[in-house]
């Protein structure tokens, strides 16, 4: 028998793997602060919607998520034909890149930023252009603008930035957009927008309204606590939205996810209360770390960043031994999600004893 090997794309040979946050081992007791999840269980009204939807899992969902699209559009005060749903904002990002990137196109991105960016850029057949962050964990927008060439099709702007935490300010975003060609698509990845408390932060919806080349990415995974159901969306001009919809995975959002998201939008008061509690706990975590002597960027998300370079893995190991799981990025730093108050207390015990790792 003749043995053959089916070739794969050359670009995939160097495709970086996506590394998920550590999970709590079966039978172990630990706080999971490694995946930026909402620590609260689903709201009762959302649980009821999930239970109701479960009886129809033998049926295909509404492919265009009509009810959810209309609910999102009403919530954001945009038109339904400007909303495209998908299996989490990361899946929608992949659809956006597939819509606009030709082979040889360039995508400018901050780094370090969301680790799925290089993966989806490569899968789309484009070339990623990484622009280093500033020393305080902020996007260097002037440097990103300078990195744009005639081959640039997309610029990714993560705000608040994952994993460092700061949000892009309104004035710097306007200056950045004015420096770009009008045919370069700017993707504002706002997965953590509900946690932003800085009044100087950019308003994504206002920016979208004023700039035709801007697309917003948002998700129900974080503030709404639906990470396990995978539902997110893009907000784009109707022509571009139709093109993104055309390349999207058919039936990509389950009926359970659609109805849970609709129920979540109806529970804005309860969601806002939970977000406020997490923002307060974020402040307590930041204050505790800084009082110990750690240099921590001003996070506007539901996590904080310790940029300790080569010591990242060591700190993560110490945290694991103490019963709190964090997310190390080897060679760069450690991201710690905001969770239960008891988890913060335990984290601060570890960091108080690990200041030897903070020196760079």
C-alpha positions, 0 to 999 in steps of 0.5 A: 500500500502506498503511504501518502501524507496530506500537506497542510498550509505552510503558515500553520507550521509556525501557528502559535497554540492558544493556551487556555487558563489553568483549570482546577484539577478534579477533586482539588480545592482552588480559586480559578483566576486564570481565565477572566471568567465571571465568578458569579453563577448565572442569574435566575432569569437566565437559568430559566431561559437556559432550561426552557431552551434545552428542550429544543436542542434537537432542532437547529437554532435560528441561523441569524439569531433574529431575536437576539440581534434585535435585542442587541441593536435596541440595547446599543441604539444601532440598526439590526442590520449592523449586528452580526452574532457569532460563537464568542467575539473571538469567532467573530474576529475570525469572520471579520478577518476572513472578510477583509484580508487577502493573501499578503495583507498585513494586520497591525496589532499591539503586543502583548495583547490577546493571544488569539490575534496572531492565530486568527491573523495567520488562519486568515492568510494575513501577516501580523505586524506586532507593535510593542506596548508602552512600559506601563502596559498601554497600547502605543497608538502612535507607533501602531499608526506608524506601522501601517503600510499600503498592505495594511488591511486591519488594525486591532485595538484591544480596549481594555487591553488583554492581558495588561488592563488599561483602556484606550483614552478617547483623545488618543483614539481620535488622534490615532484614527485621524492618522489612518487611511480611511480604507484600513479597518479598525477593530475595537475589541471591547470584550471587557467594556462593561468593567471600564470606570475611567471617564477618559476612556474611549466610547466605542459606540460614539467612535463607531458612529463617527468613523465608517471604518470602525468595527466593534467586537463585544461578548456575553462571556465576561460581564454577562457570565455566559463564557460557557455558551459562546456568544459574541457579536460585531457591530459594523456598517450594513455592507460590511456586516452583510459580508461578515455574516456571509462568511460566518459559520452557519448556525454558529450560535446555539438556541440555548446561547441565544435565549440566555443572551436575550435574558441577560440583556433584560437583566441589566440592573442585576448585571450592573450590580455584579459588575460594580462588585467586581470593579470594587474588588479590582480596586482592592486587589490593585491597592493591595498589590501596590501597597506591597510594592508591585508595579501594576498598570491601571486595569479597567478590565476584570483582571490585573497584570504583573509584568515580571518578565522571566519570573512569571512562571515562578509566581504562577507556580507559587500561586498554584501551590497556595490554591489560586490559579493565575495565568502566566505568559512566559517571559512577560508577566502574570494575569490575575482575574478578579474573583471572590474576595477570599481569592484576592486575600489568598493572592495577596498572601502569596504576592506579599511573600514573592516580592523577590520576583517583582525585581526586574 
